[in-house]
Structures are given as C-alpha cells and as structure tokens.
Amino acid sequence: MFDTNLTTFTKVISKTRDSLPEPYTFDLANTPDIRDRLAKVPQQHRTGPVIVLSTGKPPKNSVITRMFKSIVRDLGLPEELQIRDTLSGAITEAKGLADPHSL
C-alpha cells in the first residue's frame, strides 16, 4: 500500500469497498520521520503485518489492547476510548473532518 519511494499510502477501506471502491491516498511527502522508519524495514519484511513482536509474529489482540490502553493513559485521553475507534471506519469519518496532514 506504500509506493516505492514511500511518499504515498493508498488504501481501499474494506468496510466501505462496495459503496466507496475508490482508494484513499495519503501523502507522506511531509512526514520524513515516518518515511525514515519505513525505509529501515528490510526489503524481505515489506509484506504482511506492519507490527511484529521480537518473535517476528504479529501480536495477539490482547497485547495490542494493553499497549493501546497504555498509550491512552500516557496521553491523557479519555479512558472510554477503544482501539476500534481508530480503525478504518474512523479514518473514513475523519477524512471529512480533518486535512490529510492531521490524519
């Protein structure tokens, strides 16, 4: 979903594929920190899950939930915030409320 130069990220939102089949493209040109981190991913690991543990396997949902709650608390966000609030549906809704850089 990233272009070769890591300047864009393109995604068809799976939950809206039937009603909104056009992909969303996000410009990464002004996010050098993200691009630098992506560039450090070895070529052979540039498919599959983006987040993996030191074991090389993706984390189980319970691990992700604990990490998410820790970040919520560290940032002082509302405790009722759930990880599902940040999934693709949230991106779809947020696209109409914020500029792409904010997203």
ChimeraX commands (.cxc) that place a marker at each C-alpha (Angstrom):
marker #1 position 0.00,0.00,0.00 radius 0.5
marker #1 position 3.08,2.24,0.11 radius 0.5
marker #1 position 4.56,3.44,-3.16 radius 0.5
marker #1 position 8.18,2.59,-4.00 radius 0.5
marker #1 position 9.53,5.92,-2.75 radius 0.5
marker #1 position 7.41,5.82,0.43 radius 0.5
marker #1 position 5.76,9.10,-0.49 radius 0.5
marker #1 position 2.15,7.87,-0.52 radius 0.5
marker #1 position -0.01,5.32,1.24 radius 0.5
marker #1 position -3.03,4.03,-0.68 radius 0.5
marker #1 position -5.84,2.00,0.86 radius 0.5
marker #1 position -9.30,0.82,-0.16 radius 0.5
marker #1 position -11.24,0.75,3.08 radius 0.5
marker #1 position -12.56,-2.81,3.28 radius 0.5
marker #1 position -15.75,-1.97,5.17 radius 0.5
marker #1 position -16.81,0.50,2.50 radius 0.5
marker #1 position -15.43,-1.34,-0.54 radius 0.5
marker #1 position -18.90,-1.73,-2.11 radius 0.5
marker #1 position -20.10,1.83,-1.59 radius 0.5
marker #1 position -16.72,3.61,-1.84 radius 0.5
marker #1 position -14.50,1.44,-4.06 radius 0.5
marker #1 position -12.00,4.23,-4.82 radius 0.5
marker #1 position -8.84,4.02,-2.75 radius 0.5
marker #1 position -7.84,6.78,-0.38 radius 0.5
marker #1 position -4.33,8.08,-0.97 radius 0.5
marker #1 position -2.45,9.78,1.82 radius 0.5
marker #1 position 0.55,11.97,1.06 radius 0.5
marker #1 position 3.62,11.09,3.14 radius 0.5
marker #1 position 5.94,13.60,1.48 radius 0.5
marker #1 position 5.89,15.88,4.54 radius 0.5
marker #1 position 6.38,13.10,7.08 radius 0.5
marker #1 position 10.12,12.41,6.94 radius 0.5
marker #1 position 10.13,10.65,10.32 radius 0.5
marker #1 position 7.56,8.09,9.15 radius 0.5
marker #1 position 9.31,7.64,5.80 radius 0.5
marker #1 position 12.67,7.12,7.53 radius 0.5
marker #1 position 11.20,4.45,9.80 radius 0.5
marker #1 position 9.52,2.68,6.86 radius 0.5
marker #1 position 12.75,2.78,4.85 radius 0.5
marker #1 position 14.52,0.90,7.64 radius 0.5
marker #1 position 12.23,-2.11,7.20 radius 0.5
marker #1 position 14.29,-4.72,5.33 radius 0.5
marker #1 position 13.01,-5.47,1.82 radius 0.5
marker #1 position 12.20,-9.09,2.71 radius 0.5
marker #1 position 9.91,-7.90,5.52 radius 0.5
marker #1 position 7.90,-5.42,3.47 radius 0.5
marker #1 position 4.87,-7.69,3.16 radius 0.5
marker #1 position 2.46,-8.94,5.79 radius 0.5
marker #1 position 1.84,-7.38,9.19 radius 0.5
marker #1 position 3.35,-3.96,9.81 radius 0.5
marker #1 position 3.68,-4.55,13.54 radius 0.5
marker #1 position 5.52,-7.64,14.76 radius 0.5
marker #1 position 6.99,-8.64,18.08 radius 0.5
marker #1 position 10.61,-9.63,18.63 radius 0.5
marker #1 position 9.48,-13.16,17.77 radius 0.5
marker #1 position 8.65,-12.00,14.24 radius 0.5
marker #1 position 4.97,-12.76,14.74 radius 0.5
marker #1 position 2.13,-10.23,14.94 radius 0.5
marker #1 position 0.89,-9.52,18.47 radius 0.5
marker #1 position -2.32,-11.10,19.72 radius 0.5
marker #1 position -5.31,-8.84,20.22 radius 0.5
marker #1 position -4.88,-8.80,23.99 radius 0.5
marker #1 position -1.33,-7.49,23.64 radius 0.5
marker #1 position -2.43,-4.75,21.26 radius 0.5
marker #1 position -5.28,-3.79,23.59 radius 0.5
marker #1 position -2.92,-3.49,26.58 radius 0.5
marker #1 position -0.47,-1.40,24.54 radius 0.5
marker #1 position -3.29,0.81,23.28 radius 0.5
marker #1 position -4.65,1.41,26.80 radius 0.5
marker #1 position -1.16,2.27,28.00 radius 0.5
marker #1 position -0.83,4.88,25.24 radius 0.5
marker #1 position -4.31,6.26,26.02 radius 0.5
marker #1 position -3.32,6.74,29.67 radius 0.5
marker #1 position 0.10,8.20,28.80 radius 0.5
marker #1 position -1.52,10.77,26.50 radius 0.5
marker #1 position -4.27,11.59,28.99 radius 0.5
marker #1 position -7.01,10.59,26.55 radius 0.5
marker #1 position -10.49,9.54,27.74 radius 0.5
marker #1 position -10.46,6.04,29.27 radius 0.5
marker #1 position -13.56,5.05,27.27 radius 0.5
marker #1 position -11.55,5.37,24.04 radius 0.5
marker #1 position -11.28,1.92,22.46 radius 0.5
marker #1 position -8.91,0.63,19.83 radius 0.5
marker #1 position -11.80,0.06,17.44 radius 0.5
marker #1 position -12.33,3.84,17.45 radius 0.5
marker #1 position -9.06,4.14,15.49 radius 0.5
marker #1 position -9.78,1.54,12.80 radius 0.5
marker #1 position -10.64,2.14,9.15 radius 0.5
marker #1 position -14.14,3.43,9.90 radius 0.5
marker #1 position -12.62,6.19,11.98 radius 0.5
marker #1 position -10.28,7.11,9.14 radius 0.5
marker #1 position -13.21,7.26,6.71 radius 0.5
marker #1 position -15.16,9.56,9.02 radius 0.5
marker #1 position -12.15,11.65,9.96 radius 0.5
marker #1 position -11.25,12.30,6.33 radius 0.5
marker #1 position -14.29,14.56,6.11 radius 0.5
marker #1 position -13.34,16.43,9.28 radius 0.5
marker #1 position -9.59,16.98,9.03 radius 0.5
marker #1 position -6.95,17.77,6.47 radius 0.5
marker #1 position -4.79,14.79,5.31 radius 0.5
marker #1 position -1.73,16.03,7.22 radius 0.5
marker #1 position -3.66,15.97,10.50 radius 0.5
marker #1 position -4.84,12.45,9.78 radius 0.5
marker link #1:1,2 radius 0.2
marker link #1:2,3 radius 0.2
marker link #1:3,4 radius 0.2
marker link #1:4,5 radius 0.2
marker link #1:5,6 radius 0.2
marker link #1:6,7 radius 0.2
marker link #1:7,8 radius 0.2
marker link #1:8,9 radius 0.2
marker link #1:9,10 radius 0.2
marker link #1:10,11 radius 0.2
marker link #1:11,12 radius 0.2
marker link #1:12,13 radius 0.2
marker link #1:13,14 radius 0.2
marker link #1:14,15 radius 0.2
marker link #1:15,16 radius 0.2
marker link #1:16,17 radius 0.2
marker link #1:17,18 radius 0.2
marker link #1:18,19 radius 0.2
marker link #1:19,20 radius 0.2
marker link #1:20,21 radius 0.2
marker link #1:21,22 radius 0.2
marker link #1:22,23 radius 0.2
marker link #1:23,24 radius 0.2
marker link #1:24,25 radius 0.2
marker link #1:25,26 radius 0.2
marker link #1:26,27 radius 0.2
marker link #1:27,28 radius 0.2
marker link #1:28,29 radius 0.2
marker link #1:29,30 radius 0.2
marker link #1:30,31 radius 0.2
marker link #1:31,32 radius 0.2
marker link #1:32,33 radius 0.2
marker link #1:33,34 radius 0.2
marker link #1:34,35 radius 0.2
marker link #1:35,36 radius 0.2
marker link #1:36,37 radius 0.2
marker link #1:37,38 radius 0.2
marker link #1:38,39 radius 0.2
marker link #1:39,40 radius 0.2
marker link #1:40,41 radius 0.2
marker link #1:41,42 radius 0.2
marker link #1:42,43 radius 0.2
marker link #1:43,44 radius 0.2
marker link #1:44,45 radius 0.2
marker link #1:45,46 radius 0.2
marker link #1:46,47 radius 0.2
marker link #1:47,48 radius 0.2
marker link #1:48,49 radius 0.2
marker link #1:49,50 radius 0.2
marker link #1:50,51 radius 0.2
marker link #1:51,52 radius 0.2
marker link #1:52,53 radius 0.2
marker link #1:53,54 radius 0.2
marker link #1:54,55 radius 0.2
marker link #1:55,56 radius 0.2
marker link #1:56,57 radius 0.2
marker link #1:57,58 radius 0.2
marker link #1:58,59 radius 0.2
marker link #1:59,60 radius 0.2
marker link #1:60,61 radius 0.2
marker link #1:61,62 radius 0.2
marker link #1:62,63 radius 0.2
marker link #1:63,64 radius 0.2
marker link #1:64,65 radius 0.2
marker link #1:65,66 radius 0.2
marker link #1:66,67 radius 0.2
marker link #1:67,68 radius 0.2
marker link #1:68,69 radius 0.2
marker link #1:69,70 radius 0.2
marker link #1:70,71 radius 0.2
marker link #1:71,72 radius 0.2
marker link #1:72,73 radius 0.2
marker link #1:73,74 radius 0.2
marker link #1:74,75 radius 0.2
marker link #1:75,76 radius 0.2
marker link #1:76,77 radius 0.2
marker link #1:77,78 radius 0.2
marker link #1:78,79 radius 0.2
marker link #1:79,80 radius 0.2
marker link #1:80,81 radius 0.2
marker link #1:81,82 radius 0.2
marker link #1:82,83 radius 0.2
marker link #1:83,84 radius 0.2
marker link #1:84,85 radius 0.2
marker link #1:85,86 radius 0.2
marker link #1:86,87 radius 0.2
marker link #1:87,88 radius 0.2
marker link #1:88,89 radius 0.2
marker link #1:89,90 radius 0.2
marker link #1:90,91 radius 0.2
marker link #1:91,92 radius 0.2
marker link #1:92,93 radius 0.2
marker link #1:93,94 radius 0.2
marker link #1:94,95 radius 0.2
marker link #1:95,96 radius 0.2
marker link #1:96,97 radius 0.2
marker link #1:97,98 radius 0.2
marker link #1:98,99 radius 0.2
marker link #1:99,100 radius 0.2
marker link #1:100,101 radius 0.2
marker link #1:101,102 radius 0.2
marker link #1:102,103 radius 0.2
view
